[in-house]
Amino acid sequence: MMMAAEDIAEGFKLDFNRLKPLMKQTFQRIDMMSPHDVQTGPAKRNDGATMQKHLELLSTQKDMQTLYQSVSAYISSKFKK
């Protein structure tokens, strides 16, 4: 997932290093809690509008769209009520 994040950042001409504090924070949190308990984001919230915007941003990176959809579906399935 980090490699994909780096590829996406490069595709948008963004500095991947700016994501590292968030990644570090996530790994620190899973030292204390279950990954299930620290999961956040639009797939967990079932926020289809945000996920659609993300897919639109990835419209030139079809492989990343596919990855995003697959991971989002997996996350959504874990939090269905």
Residue, then its C-alpha position, 0 to 999 in steps of 0.5 A: m500500500m505504501m508503494a501505491a501511495e508513492d506511485i499516486a503521489e508521484g503521479f500528482k507531482l506531490d512529495f511522498n515524504r509529506l505522507k510519512p507522518l500520517m503513516k508513522q502515526t498509523f503504525q504507532r496506533i496499531d502498536m496499541m490497538s487493532p488495525h480494525d479499530v484504527q481504520t478510518g476513511p470513506a470506505k469505512r464510513n460508506d461515503g460514496a461521494t468521497m470515494q467517487k471523487h477519489l476515483e475521478l482523481l485517479s482517472t488517468q491511473k486505471d491500475m490505481q482505480t482498480l486497487y482503490q476499488s478493491v481495497s475499498a470494497y474489502i474495508s466496506s465489507k468489514f464494517k457493514k452493519 
